[in-house]
Amino acid sequence: MLYFVYKELALGYLLFSFLSALGVLQWVAARYRLVGLALLDYSARRVWGYALGTFLVAGSATWFFASQWARILTPGPAGSELALLFGAGAVCAVVLTLVLAEWLQHLHTGAPLPDRDDAGQTVVVGRASGRLYSPSSPTAPMPGICLVPGLEVGEKSIYAMARHLVQERVVVLVIDPGEELYSYPDTLAILPAAISLLSKRPDVDPQRLGALGYDLGGDLVIRAASAGKEVRAVAALAPVLEGVPAGLDLMGEMPYAQAVRWARHGMRANLRAELNALECVTKIAPRPLLLLYGAEDRLVARAPTEEWEAQGQSWVTHHVVQGAGHLNLLEVPMTLQTVAAWFKEHL
């Protein structure tokens, strides 16, 4: 039989443990930059997390001992009751933190991203479909680039990349995400079909064709381009290559519920293994290859470019965008500028 002695004292212990646990969670979120636990944006200033955590822990302790001083010196709840109160407070703090962090992350990312431009032309690309964008006043034949989105990431923000490249006088074909894009081995036929379509257009120079992929789309363009020579330059943005981490690293970029879905998404692991893009990287040579990652990317491991550079593989360019993670890589202006400048140099 549980016996808490004083109702006010029991509620005080419960609130004290709850607020203290909430503060500790903010210390952890700030220390490891876990957006899935953060009640504020700690990406730029982790000190905010430390300050909030300290305020919650110190404030709750000060309030508890000041208000309950007389009662805590008299016989109170036994060890089992205290364990229950502290455990319940900690559990409530974890649940509330996960819920609030997901809600705040939704507000942070809820701003509308650039969607498909209706001015683009819908085209058939093999068994898939795509959206074709061309500069409004084409002059001489221009470079053509095929953009391949990732699996459930960048489906909207990739159109920001497409618009930026069009402004740089490039014809862009964006592959629409769908079952055909992620169905192996059918997916291997999409890039050759897209390149063939681009090469036949009068406003595209067939000698200046490139491929750009994001996330698993990066794996796809590496694998598909390695089997043919029509693509003259390949850029892979945050390709998966060697797999994805698990555990708290996932919560470094997404809330808990999304991290669980991401970790259990068997199609990602299966498609990465089937594409096996890491084994195909060297087959791109001597054509130029850009591997671009966000400095804060917690979802994929960077390619072993040091080994390739040591072997004199100068055709590989490795670039890291500061302040960018995996999910927001295409929303960072530096990514758009870097990719456009690299294609302008190599096409």
C-alpha positions as CSV (number, residue, x, y, z in Angstrom):
1,M,0.0,0.0,0.0
2,L,1.4,3.3,-1.1
3,Y,1.4,6.1,1.6
4,F,2.5,9.6,0.6
5,V,1.9,11.2,4.0
6,Y,1.2,14.7,2.7
7,K,-0.5,15.3,-0.6
8,E,1.3,18.7,-1.0
9,L,4.7,17.1,-0.4
10,A,4.0,14.3,-2.9
11,L,2.9,16.7,-5.5
12,G,6.0,18.8,-4.7
13,Y,8.3,15.8,-5.2
14,L,6.5,15.0,-8.5
15,L,6.8,18.5,-9.9
16,F,10.4,18.8,-8.7
17,S,11.4,15.6,-10.4
18,F,9.5,16.6,-13.6
19,L,11.1,20.0,-13.9
20,S,14.6,18.6,-13.1
21,A,14.3,15.9,-15.7
22,L,13.1,18.4,-18.2
23,G,16.2,20.5,-17.5
24,V,18.5,17.5,-17.8
25,L,17.0,16.7,-21.2
26,Q,17.7,20.2,-22.4
27,W,21.4,19.8,-21.3
28,V,21.5,16.5,-23.3
29,A,19.8,18.2,-26.3
30,A,22.2,21.1,-26.3
31,R,25.3,18.9,-25.7
32,Y,24.5,16.5,-28.6
33,R,22.4,18.9,-30.7
34,L,19.4,16.7,-30.7
35,V,16.4,18.5,-32.3
36,G,14.2,15.6,-31.2
37,L,14.7,16.7,-27.6
38,A,15.2,20.4,-28.0
39,L,12.6,22.9,-26.8
40,L,14.6,25.7,-28.5
41,D,16.9,25.9,-31.6
42,Y,20.3,25.0,-30.3
43,S,22.0,24.6,-33.7
44,A,23.6,28.0,-33.5
45,R,24.0,28.5,-29.7
46,R,24.1,25.5,-27.5
47,V,24.4,27.9,-24.5
48,W,20.7,28.4,-24.8
49,G,20.1,24.8,-24.0
50,Y,22.5,24.8,-21.1
51,A,20.9,28.0,-19.7
52,L,17.4,26.6,-20.0
53,G,18.4,23.3,-18.4
54,T,20.1,25.1,-15.6
55,F,17.2,27.4,-15.0
56,L,14.8,24.4,-14.8
57,V,16.9,22.3,-12.5
58,A,18.1,25.1,-10.2
59,G,14.7,26.8,-10.3
60,S,12.8,23.7,-9.4
61,A,15.2,22.8,-6.6
62,T,15.0,26.3,-5.1
63,W,11.2,26.3,-5.2
64,F,10.9,22.8,-3.8
65,F,13.2,23.2,-0.8
66,A,11.9,26.7,-0.1
67,S,8.3,25.7,-0.1
68,Q,8.6,22.2,1.4
69,W,11.4,22.8,3.9
70,A,9.3,22.1,7.0
71,R,7.7,18.9,5.6
72,I,10.9,17.3,4.2
73,L,12.4,17.4,7.7
74,T,9.5,15.3,9.1
75,P,8.8,11.7,8.2
76,G,7.6,11.6,4.6
77,P,7.2,9.1,1.8
78,A,9.2,5.9,2.0
79,G,11.7,4.8,-0.6
80,S,9.1,3.1,-2.8
81,E,6.9,6.1,-2.9
82,L,9.8,8.4,-3.7
83,A,10.9,6.1,-6.5
84,L,7.4,6.1,-8.0
85,L,7.2,9.9,-7.8
86,F,10.7,10.5,-9.3
87,G,10.0,7.9,-12.0
88,A,6.6,9.3,-12.9
89,G,8.1,12.8,-13.1
90,A,10.9,11.7,-15.3
91,V,8.6,9.8,-17.6
92,C,6.2,12.7,-17.9
93,A,9.2,15.0,-18.7
94,V,10.4,12.7,-21.5
95,V,6.9,12.4,-23.0
96,L,6.3,16.1,-22.9
97,T,9.7,16.9,-24.3
98,L,9.2,14.5,-27.3
99,V,5.8,16.0,-28.0
100,L,6.8,19.6,-27.7
101,A,10.0,19.1,-29.7
102,E,8.0,17.5,-32.6
103,W,5.5,20.3,-32.5
104,L,8.2,23.0,-32.5
105,Q,10.1,21.2,-35.3
106,H,6.9,21.1,-37.3
107,L,6.5,24.9,-36.8
108,H,10.1,25.5,-37.7
109,T,9.9,23.5,-40.9
110,G,6.3,24.3,-41.6
111,A,7.1,27.2,-43.9
112,P,6.0,26.4,-47.5
113,L,8.9,25.2,-49.6
114,P,9.1,25.8,-53.4
115,D,6.8,23.4,-55.1
116,R,6.7,22.3,-58.7
117,D,6.5,25.2,-61.1
118,D,3.4,24.9,-63.4
119,A,5.5,26.5,-66.1
120,G,7.5,23.3,-66.3
121,Q,6.6,20.7,-68.9
122,T,5.5,17.2,-67.8
123,V,7.4,14.5,-69.7
124,V,7.6,10.7,-69.7
125,V,10.9,9.3,-68.7
126,G,10.9,5.6,-69.4
127,R,8.4,4.1,-66.9
128,A,8.6,7.2,-64.7
129,S,7.7,10.8,-65.3
130,G,9.4,14.1,-64.8
131,R,9.2,17.9,-65.0
132,L,11.2,19.7,-67.6
133,Y,12.4,23.3,-67.0
134,S,14.2,25.5,-69.5
135,P,15.3,29.1,-69.5
136,S,12.6,31.5,-70.8
137,S,14.9,32.9,-73.5
138,P,17.2,30.1,-74.7
139,T,20.1,31.1,-77.0
140,A,22.8,28.7,-78.0
141,P,22.4,25.0,-77.0
142,M,22.8,24.8,-73.2
143,P,23.9,22.2,-70.7
144,G,21.2,19.7,-69.6
145,I,21.0,18.2,-66.1
146,C,18.8,15.4,-64.7
147,L,17.8,15.9,-61.1
148,V,16.9,12.8,-59.0
149,P,15.3,13.4,-55.5
150,G,15.9,11.2,-52.5
151,L,13.5,8.7,-50.9
152,E,11.0,10.8,-48.9
153,V,13.4,13.7,-48.6
154,G,13.8,16.8,-50.7
155,E,10.7,16.1,-52.8
156,K,9.8,19.8,-52.7
157,S,13.0,21.6,-52.0
158,I,14.7,20.0,-55.0
159,Y,12.7,22.3,-57.1
160,A,14.5,25.2,-55.5
161,M,17.7,23.6,-56.9
162,A,16.1,23.3,-60.3
163,R,15.0,26.9,-60.4
164,H,18.5,28.0,-59.4
165,L,20.1,26.0,-62.2
166,V,17.6,27.3,-64.8
167,Q,18.7,30.8,-63.8
168,E,22.2,29.8,-64.6
169,R,21.1,28.9,-68.2
170,V,20.7,25.2,-67.7
171,V,17.9,22.9,-69.0
172,V,16.8,20.8,-66.0
173,L,14.8,17.6,-65.9
174,V,13.5,16.7,-62.5
175,I,12.4,13.1,-62.0
176,D,9.1,12.9,-60.1
177,P,9.4,10.7,-57.0
178,G,7.2,7.6,-57.3
179,E,7.2,3.8,-57.1
180,E,9.1,3.5,-60.4
181,L,12.0,5.7,-59.1
182,Y,12.7,3.5,-56.1
183,S,11.9,0.1,-57.6
184,Y,15.0,-1.9,-58.2
185,P,16.2,-2.8,-60.9
186,D,13.7,-0.7,-62.9
187,T,15.2,2.4,-61.3
188,L,18.5,1.9,-63.2
189,A,16.7,2.6,-66.5
190,I,15.5,6.0,-65.5
191,L,18.7,8.1,-65.8
192,P,19.6,6.7,-69.3
193,A,16.0,7.5,-70.4
194,A,16.3,11.0,-69.0
195,I,19.7,11.7,-70.6
196,S,18.4,10.4,-73.9
197,L,15.4,12.8,-73.7
198,L,17.7,15.7,-72.9
199,S,20.2,14.9,-75.6
200,K,17.5,15.1,-78.3
201,R,16.3,18.6,-77.4
202,P,17.4,21.4,-79.8
203,D,18.1,23.7,-76.8
204,V,20.5,21.2,-75.1
205,D,24.1,20.5,-76.1
206,P,24.4,16.7,-76.1
207,Q,28.1,17.0,-75.2
208,R,27.2,18.8,-71.9
209,L,24.9,16.5,-70.0
210,G,25.1,16.1,-66.2
211,A,23.3,14.2,-63.5
212,L,22.5,15.4,-60.0
213,G,21.1,13.3,-57.2
214,Y,20.2,13.8,-53.6
215,D,20.2,11.2,-50.8
216,L,19.4,7.9,-52.4
217,G,19.0,9.8,-55.7
218,G,22.8,10.4,-55.4
219,D,23.4,6.7,-55.1
220,L,21.2,6.2,-58.2
221,V,23.0,8.7,-60.4
222,I,26.4,7.3,-59.4
223,R,25.4,3.7,-60.2
224,A,23.6,4.6,-63.4
225,A,26.2,7.0,-64.7
226,S,29.0,4.5,-64.0
227,A,27.5,2.2,-66.7
228,G,27.5,4.7,-69.5
229,K,29.5,7.6,-70.8
230,E,26.7,10.0,-71.9
231,V,26.8,11.8,-68.6
232,R,29.8,14.1,-68.5
233,A,29.6,15.3,-64.9
234,V,27.9,13.7,-61.8
235,A,27.0,15.4,-58.5
236,A,25.7,13.5,-55.5
237,L,24.4,15.5,-52.6
238,A,24.5,13.5,-49.3
239,P,24.5,10.1,-51.0
240,V,23.9,7.2,-48.6
241,L,26.7,5.0,-49.9
242,E,27.7,3.2,-46.7
243,G,24.5,3.1,-44.8
244,V,22.8,5.2,-42.2
245,P,23.4,5.6,-38.4
246,A,20.9,4.6,-35.8
247,G,20.0,5.7,-32.3
248,L,20.2,9.2,-31.1
249,D,22.0,10.4,-34.2
250,L,18.6,10.2,-36.0
251,M,17.2,12.6,-33.4
252,G,19.9,15.1,-34.3
253,E,17.8,16.0,-37.4
254,M,14.3,14.9,-36.7
255,P,11.7,14.4,-34.0
256,Y,11.3,11.0,-32.3
257,A,8.3,9.7,-34.2
258,Q,9.9,10.5,-37.5
259,A,13.2,9.0,-36.4
260,V,11.4,5.7,-35.5
261,R,9.8,5.7,-39.0
262,W,13.1,6.4,-40.6
263,A,14.9,3.6,-38.7
264,R,12.2,1.1,-39.6
265,H,12.1,2.1,-43.3
266,G,13.4,-1.1,-44.8
267,M,13.2,0.2,-48.4
268,R,16.0,2.7,-47.7
269,A,18.4,0.0,-46.6
270,N,17.4,-2.4,-49.3
271,L,17.7,0.1,-52.1
272,R,21.1,1.3,-50.9
273,A,22.4,-2.3,-50.8
274,E,21.0,-3.1,-54.2
275,L,22.5,0.1,-55.8
276,N,25.8,-0.5,-54.1
277,A,27.0,2.9,-55.4
278,L,30.2,3.0,-53.3
279,E,31.6,0.2,-55.5
280,C,30.8,2.2,-58.6
281,V,32.4,5.5,-57.7
282,T,35.7,4.7,-59.4
283,K,33.9,3.8,-62.6
284,I,32.9,7.4,-63.0
285,A,36.6,8.4,-63.7
286,P,37.9,10.3,-65.5
287,R,34.7,12.2,-65.6
288,P,34.3,14.7,-62.7
289,L,32.3,13.7,-59.6
290,L,31.1,16.1,-56.9
291,L,30.3,14.6,-53.4
292,L,28.6,17.3,-51.3
293,Y,27.5,16.9,-47.6
294,G,26.2,19.1,-44.9
295,A,28.6,19.7,-42.0
296,E,25.8,18.8,-39.6
297,D,24.5,15.8,-41.4
298,R,23.7,13.1,-38.9
299,L,21.9,10.7,-41.2
300,V,24.6,9.5,-43.6
301,A,28.3,8.9,-43.3
302,R,30.6,10.8,-45.6
303,A,32.3,8.9,-48.4
304,P,36.0,7.9,-47.8
305,T,37.3,10.6,-50.1
306,E,40.6,10.7,-48.2
307,E,41.5,7.3,-49.5
308,W,40.7,8.3,-53.1
309,E,42.6,11.5,-52.8
310,A,45.6,9.5,-51.5
311,Q,45.4,7.4,-54.6
312,G,45.5,10.5,-56.8
313,Q,41.8,10.4,-57.7
314,S,41.7,14.1,-58.5
315,W,38.5,13.8,-60.5
316,V,36.6,13.6,-57.2
317,T,35.6,16.9,-55.5
318,H,34.5,16.7,-51.9
319,H,32.7,19.7,-50.5
320,V,31.1,20.3,-47.1
321,V,28.5,22.9,-46.6
322,Q,28.7,24.5,-43.1
323,G,25.6,24.8,-41.1
324,A,23.6,22.3,-43.3
325,G,22.2,19.0,-42.2
326,H,20.8,16.2,-44.3
327,L,17.2,17.1,-44.4
328,N,17.7,20.9,-45.1
329,L,20.8,20.6,-47.4
330,L,18.8,21.8,-50.4
331,E,17.4,24.8,-48.6
332,V,20.9,26.3,-47.8
333,P,21.9,28.9,-50.4
334,M,25.5,27.8,-50.3
335,T,24.5,24.4,-51.6
336,L,22.7,25.9,-54.6
337,Q,25.6,28.2,-55.3
338,T,28.2,25.5,-55.0
339,V,26.4,23.0,-57.2
340,A,25.7,25.6,-59.9
341,A,29.3,26.8,-59.9
342,W,30.6,23.3,-60.1
343,F,28.4,22.3,-63.1
344,K,29.3,25.6,-64.8
345,E,33.0,24.6,-64.5
346,H,32.6,21.0,-65.6
347,L,29.9,21.2,-68.3
